[in-house]
Amino acid sequence: MSINQFNVDCKKIRKNTLECVFKAGSGHIGPSFSIIELTHFIHKYERDFNFILSKGHAAPGLYACLYQNQLLSKKEFFNLRKIGSKTQGHPDRLLFKKIDCSTGALGQGLSVAIGYAIGDKHLNKSKKTFCILGDGEMQEGQIWESLLFLGNNYLRNLITIIDYNKYQNEMSVKDTLDLGNLKKKLSSFNLEVIEINGHDFKDIKKAFKIKKLNKNLVVIAHTIKGKGISFMENDNHWHSAKLNKDNYLKAIEELNI
């Protein structure tokens, strides 16, 4: 696939995310849009993997990527947040078996990802495990326990990704609890840390192809909350705001699909 086609696909994923959230009457748009390229790349190009969206509130973006890659039917996709549907407001493995981990209570996903990676290591599987964390989620203590474990235990096929969009539920991460020099901090845990543009195809591809030596890889993906819609970008109002018809149509027009 060309880079241009990848970018077109990501526009379609954003359009479908908007449509399903609009029809559902609620859903997390901003944090979904910051992970679209990362999530789509994994589901499009990786062949054997576990995927854990630790920041489970970004589920609409994940579902739209699954729909784009024909892993979710149209009927199931547009049942977002309906009682008993596969596409709950947060990923639910009990209702949707393509989900590798039920998430929503922040801070827990990386621990589960480590468990998957350890299990595959013992079974001599080459399967990768990807875990996407939110930057606001980095305030959870369990995350740092997991990172401390990773600094002492090498897991070849685990890739930890931080969606660094600089915002969380109420306000910016910096104004809530500043992470400081995140790369330096993580490196001090004996981790291999790289920073990328989380919306750039080449950056993502390069990061995921890194051959780790003896340290676990953490990717700090600099992203934009609400990416792709001018009036949503870096505006925390759209963390989980209800779309009215005017805003919905304005956003769809901007995507120009």
C-alpha positions in Angstrom: 0.0 0.0 0.0 1.2 3.5 -0.8 1.5 6.2 1.8 -1.2 8.1 0.0 -3.6 5.2 0.2 -2.8 4.7 3.9 -3.7 8.4 4.6 -6.9 8.0 2.6 -7.8 5.0 4.6 -7.2 6.9 7.8 -9.5 9.7 6.6 -12.2 7.0 6.0 -11.6 5.6 9.5 -12.1 9.1 10.9 -15.3 9.6 8.9 -16.7 6.2 10.1 -15.7 7.0 13.7 -17.6 10.3 13.5 -20.7 8.6 12.0 -20.9 5.9 14.5 -20.4 8.3 17.5 -23.0 10.7 16.0 -25.5 7.8 15.6 -24.8 6.5 19.1 -25.2 10.0 20.6 -22.0 9.7 22.6 -18.4 8.5 22.4 -14.8 9.6 22.8 -13.8 11.3 19.5 -10.7 13.3 20.5 -8.7 10.3 22.0 -9.9 8.1 19.2 -8.5 10.3 16.5 -5.1 10.5 18.0 -4.6 6.7 17.7 -6.0 6.1 14.2 -2.7 5.9 12.2 -1.1 3.7 14.9 -4.0 1.4 15.2 -4.6 1.1 11.5 -1.0 0.4 10.8 -1.0 -2.5 13.2 -4.2 -4.1 11.9 -3.2 -3.5 8.3 0.4 -4.6 8.2 1.0 -6.9 11.2 0.0 -10.5 10.7 0.2 -12.3 14.0 -0.2 -10.1 17.1 -2.1 -9.3 20.3 -3.4 -5.8 20.5 -4.4 -4.1 23.8 -5.9 -0.7 23.8 -5.2 0.2 27.5 -6.8 3.6 27.0 -10.1 1.8 26.4 -12.2 5.0 26.0 -10.7 5.3 22.5 -12.7 2.3 21.5 -14.6 4.0 18.6 -11.3 4.5 16.8 -10.4 0.9 17.3 -13.7 -0.3 16.0 -13.5 1.9 13.0 -10.0 0.4 12.2 -11.5 -3.1 12.6 -14.3 -2.2 10.3 -11.9 -0.7 7.7 -9.9 -3.9 7.7 -13.1 -6.1 7.4 -12.8 -7.5 10.9 -16.1 -6.1 12.0 -19.4 -6.0 10.1 -21.3 -2.8 9.3 -24.2 -3.8 11.5 -21.9 -4.6 14.4 -19.9 -1.4 13.9 -22.9 0.9 13.9 -24.3 -0.7 17.1 -21.8 1.4 19.1 -22.9 1.6 22.8 -26.0 -0.4 22.3 -26.9 -2.9 25.1 -25.4 -6.3 24.3 -23.6 -5.2 21.2 -20.0 -6.2 20.4 -19.0 -2.5 20.2 -19.4 -1.2 23.7 -18.2 2.2 24.9 -15.1 0.4 26.1 -13.6 -2.9 24.6 -15.4 -5.9 26.1 -13.8 -9.3 25.3 -16.8 -11.2 26.7 -18.9 -9.7 24.0 -16.4 -9.4 21.2 -13.8 -12.2 20.9 -11.5 -10.2 18.5 -10.7 -8.0 21.5 -7.7 -9.3 23.3 -8.4 -7.5 26.6 -11.3 -5.8 28.2 -10.2 -2.3 29.1 -11.6 0.9 30.5 -10.2 1.0 34.0 -7.1 2.9 33.2 -3.6 1.6 34.1 -4.2 -2.1 33.6 -3.5 -2.8 29.9 0.3 -2.9 30.1 0.2 -5.6 32.8 -2.0 -7.8 30.6 0.3 -7.1 27.6 3.2 -8.3 29.6 1.3 -11.5 30.5 0.6 -12.1 26.8 4.3 -11.6 25.9 5.5 -13.9 28.7 3.1 -16.6 27.6 4.1 -16.4 24.0 7.8 -16.4 25.0 7.2 -19.7 27.0 5.4 -21.2 24.0 8.2 -20.1 21.6 5.8 -18.1 19.6 7.0 -15.2 17.4 3.7 -13.4 17.9 4.0 -9.6 18.7 2.1 -7.8 21.4 1.2 -4.2 21.0 -0.1 -2.0 23.9 -1.3 1.5 23.4 -1.3 3.7 26.6 -2.7 7.2 27.1 -0.4 9.9 28.3 -2.9 10.8 31.0 -3.0 7.1 31.9 0.7 7.4 32.8 -0.4 8.9 36.1 -1.6 5.4 37.1 0.8 3.7 39.5 0.3 0.3 37.9 1.8 1.5 34.7 5.1 2.4 36.4 5.2 -1.0 38.2 4.9 -2.6 34.8 7.6 -0.4 33.3 9.9 -1.3 36.2 9.3 -4.9 35.5 10.1 -4.4 31.8 13.3 -2.7 32.8 14.4 -6.0 34.4 12.8 -8.6 32.1 13.5 -8.7 28.4 10.4 -9.5 26.3 11.5 -9.5 22.6 8.0 -9.2 21.0 6.4 -6.6 23.2 6.0 -3.0 21.9 4.7 -0.4 24.3 3.2 2.7 22.6 2.4 5.9 24.5 -0.2 8.1 22.7 1.3 11.4 23.7 -1.5 13.8 22.6 -0.8 16.0 25.7 -4.4 16.0 27.0 -6.6 13.9 29.3 -10.2 14.0 30.5 -10.5 17.5 32.0 -7.4 19.4 30.9 -3.9 19.1 29.6 -1.6 16.5 31.1 1.0 19.2 32.0 -1.6 21.2 34.0 -2.9 18.0 35.7 0.4 16.2 36.6 3.3 17.1 34.4 5.3 14.1 33.0 8.4 16.1 32.7 11.1 14.7 30.4 9.3 11.5 29.6 12.0 10.0 27.4 14.7 10.6 30.0 12.5 9.2 32.7 11.7 6.0 30.8 15.3 5.5 29.7 16.3 5.6 33.4 14.1 2.4 33.8 16.5 0.6 31.4 14.1 0.8 28.5 14.9 1.5 24.8 12.9 4.7 24.1 12.2 6.4 20.8 10.0 9.3 19.8 8.0 9.5 16.6 5.3 11.4 14.9 2.3 9.1 15.6 0.5 10.2 12.5 3.3 9.6 10.1 3.4 6.3 8.1 7.2 6.2 7.7 7.8 7.0 11.4 5.4 4.3 12.6 6.8 1.7 10.1 10.4 2.4 11.2 9.6 2.2 14.9 7.8 -1.1 14.6 10.6 -2.7 12.6 13.3 -1.9 15.2 15.3 -5.0 16.1 15.6 -4.9 19.9 18.8 -6.1 21.4 18.4 -6.5 25.1 16.0 -3.8 26.2 12.2 -3.5 25.9 11.0 -0.9 23.4 8.8 2.0 24.4 7.5 4.3 21.6 6.5 7.8 22.5 4.1 8.7 19.7 3.6 12.4 19.5 0.0 12.8 18.4 -2.8 15.4 18.2 -6.0 15.0 20.1 -8.9 15.3 17.6 -6.4 14.9 14.7 -7.9 15.6 11.2 -10.7 18.0 12.2 -9.6 21.6 12.6 -12.0 22.7 15.3 -11.4 19.5 17.3 -7.6 19.5 17.2 -6.1 20.2 20.6 -9.5 21.2 22.0 -10.3 19.1 25.0 -14.0 19.9 24.7 -14.0 17.0 22.2 -12.6 14.4 24.6 -16.2 13.1 25.0 -18.7 15.6 23.6 -22.0 15.0 22.0 -21.9 15.8 18.3 -24.8 17.8 17.0 -25.8 17.7 13.4 -24.1 20.9 12.4 -20.8 19.9 14.0 -21.1 16.4 12.5 -21.7 17.7 8.9 -18.9 20.3 9.3 -16.4 17.6 10.4 -17.5 15.3 7.5 -17.0 18.2 5.0 -13.5 18.8 6.3 -12.5 15.2 5.6 -13.5 15.7 2.0 -14.4 12.1 1.3 
